């Protein structure tokens, strides 16, 4: 059985003042563990994430590097 895929896209400016860093819900666990959905194959779940990072005038390279630690 081949695995399934689900994708969600968002644009967000992350900063220390906000606590909503990401999705509050991505996929219900019931669906994730349902063998007929094919998300988990041979006891493995692959998660792939693309992140674009940019620094604007309000940020400095030092503060951006500190956030990435």
Secondary structure by P-SEA (a helix, b strand, c coil): cbbbbbbbbbcccccccccccccccccccccccccccccccccbbbbbbbbbbbbcccccaaaaaaaac
